[in-house]
Amino acid sequence: MFSKSKKHRAGKIDTMVGQNTEVNGDVVFSGGLHIDGLVKGNIMVSEGADSTLTLSENGRVEGEVRVPHIILNGEVRGDVYASEHIELAANARIQGNVYYNLLEMAMGAEVNGSLVHQAGLPATNKLKTSTPEATSKLQAAE
């Protein structure tokens, strides 16, 4: 969208959540994930994966996001961790903190939380969890 480097923008989509689809639970992926629907759960990459998440203007995530490369044009209700690069397009809406290495933000994008620059932020799938059930789900995913 804004980046001169097309390496991750033009990457292939390995997984897609369609516009009329709702996913309840955490999503662990590698490669490219495109979301047009709703994900109620955390989104993270497989250990060591150099992956890209694209959230369209129709897409919504209710949970924490931990992905190296992120392109947002939809809504996220939760903290966002981009260890490499995050692009916030004009319709991006984030209710939570954004932890980033490199940030591009279009006019109209909205972050209701803190923008925290963290060079060298690790691309890990280890999330802060508040319930034993969530902790056991994450351990099972590893």
N, C-alpha and C positions, 0 to 999 in steps of 0.2 A: 504494500500500500504506500508507505513512505520511504522505505529502506532502499538504498542503492544496491545492497546485496540481495540477490534473488535466491540465494541458496536454500533458505528455509521457506520463503514465501511460495516459491514455485514447486516446493516438494510435493510428493504424491500424498494423497489421502488414503490411509490404510483402513481407517475406521470412521464411520459417520453415524451420528444420531440425528434422525430425520425430524422435520418440523412438528409432526404430530406424535412424537415419541417422548415418553417420560422414563428415565432410568432412575431407580431407587437403589442406591448403594454406591460404594466407591468404584472408581474406574482407574485401572492401572493399564497403561498402554505404552507402545513404542512406535516410532514412525510419525505419521500424521493423523491427528484426530480433528474432525470437523463437527461442530455441534450447531444444529438448527433447532433442536428441541430443548427439553428440560432435563438436567441432571441434578438429582437431590442426593448429594454425596460428594466426597472429595475426589479430585482428579490429580493423578500423579503419574510419573513416568516409571518404567521399569529401570532398575538400577543401572546406571551408566548410559542410558539411552539419550541420544541427542535428538529430541523430539520437538514437534510443533503442535500447538493447540490453536485452532481457529474457531472463534465463537462469533457466529453471524448476528445480525441485528435482531433476529428472531430467537436466538439462543439465550438460555439462562442456566446459571449454575448456582445451586444453593449449597455451598461447601467451600473448603479450602482448595486452592489450585497451586500445584508445584510442578512447573514445566519450564525447561530452558528457554524456549522460544514461544511467545504468545502473541496472537493477533486478536484483539477484542473489539467487537462492535456491538455486543449485546450486554447482558446484565450478569454481574457476579455478586452474590451475597456471601462474603467470606474473604479471608485474606488471600492475596495473590503473591506468589514467589516466582520470579522470572530470573533464573541464574544467568542468562545471557542477554535476552532482548525482549522487550515488550512494546507493542504498538497499540495505542488506544485511539481508535477511530472516533469519528464524530458522535456516534450513538452509544459509545461505551459508557456503562454505568457500573461503578463499583461501590458497594457498601462494605468497606473493610480497608485494611492497610495494603499497600503495594510495596513489596520489597523487590528491588530491581538492580541490574547492573547497567543496562542501557535502556533509556526510556524515550519513546516518541509519542507525542500527545497532540491530537488534532483539536482545533477549536470546537467546542461543544461537548467534548468528553468530560465526564464527571467522576471524581473520586471523593467519596465521603469517608475519609480516613486519612492516614498519613502516607506520604510518599517517602520511602526510606531507601537511600542509595546504599547498596552493599556490593562492592567490587569483590569478585571471587565467591559469590554466594554459592554454596554447594547445591548441585542438582540432585537432591536426595528425595526419596519417597517417604521418609520418616516424618510423620505428622504429629503435632501436639493433639492428643485426644483427651476427652473429658470423661469417657465412660469405659468401663472394662470391656464392654461388648465391642466398641470401636477399636480398642487396643488389640483384642483377639482377632478381629477381621484383618487388621493391618499386618499382624504377625503371620497370619495364614497366607496373605498375599506375597510375603517375602519368601 
